[in-house]
Amino acid sequence: MTTDTSGLTQLGHAVDAPQSPEAAVLERVPSPHRGTRYLVRFTAPEFTSLCPMTGQPDFAHIVIDYIPRDWLVESKSLKLYLTSFRNHGAFHEDCSVSIAKRLVDLLDPEWLRIGAYWYPRGGIPIDVFWQTGPAPEGVWLPDQGVPPYRGRG
């Protein structure tokens, strides 16, 4: 089975990193298994954004899980979208939920959740979790596998 990639503008082309999340182009491809319920997971262990107050970098380990309906996010466009946050100043909560909502708007998945495990800022780690609704039954939803922050010792 071949996935239709005819409408994609970034895959297979040299593309500069977008300067902001708003400028980033997220693309989708048709799901090759419409009607089959399965989980797709993207893990971004080196996500960065900027503190909107100090301009200092913030770091997170982000895990995105979704159950597709008709569409899959094209992974290169997702990578470029996530990279666009490196120049973007926003609080942890805003970055995390904005990423999830933009994917929901693009894909209209059956279900989506994001776990954003932020490294400490001011000595306090902030973890942000959001999902579109209750976890669906009948689909394997593994733990996101990111332990809570314990510091040293």
URFENUR-V433191 format. One record per backbone hydrogen bond with DSSP energy under -0.5 kcal/mol. CO is the residue of the C=O (numbers start at 0). NH is the residue of the N-H. E is the energy in kcal/mol with one decimal. If there is no record, write none. Layout:
co,nh,e
CO,NH,E
CO,NH,E
This chain:
co,nh,e
2,4,-0.6
4,7,-1.6
9,12,-2.1
19,23,-1.1
23,25,-0.7
26,73,-2.7
28,71,-2.8
30,33,-0.7
32,35,-2.1
35,37,-0.6
37,67,-0.5
39,65,-2.4
41,63,-3.1
42,44,-0.5
43,46,-0.9
43,61,-2.5
46,59,-2.3
48,57,-3.0
49,89,-2.0
50,54,-2.0
55,50,-3.1
57,48,-1.9
58,118,-2.7
59,46,-1.6
59,61,-0.6
60,116,-2.6
61,43,-3.4
62,114,-2.7
63,41,-2.8
64,112,-2.7
65,39,-2.9
65,67,-0.6
66,109,-2.5
66,110,-1.1
69,30,-2.7
71,28,-2.5
73,77,-1.8
74,78,-2.5
75,79,-2.4
76,80,-2.4
77,81,-2.9
78,82,-2.2
79,83,-1.5
81,84,-1.2
82,85,-2.1
83,86,-0.9
84,87,-1.7
87,49,-2.7
87,89,-0.7
90,94,-2.4
91,95,-2.5
92,96,-2.3
93,97,-2.3
94,98,-2.1
95,99,-1.7
96,100,-2.7
97,101,-2.3
98,102,-1.9
99,103,-2.3
100,104,-2.5
101,105,-1.9
102,106,-2.8
103,107,-2.4
110,66,-2.7
111,131,-2.3
112,64,-2.4
113,129,-1.8
114,62,-2.7
114,116,-0.6
115,117,-0.9
115,127,-2.6
116,60,-2.1
120,123,-1.4
122,124,-0.5
123,120,-1.9
125,117,-1.7
127,115,-3.0
129,113,-2.7
135,138,-0.6
138,140,-0.5
139,141,-0.6
144,146,-0.7
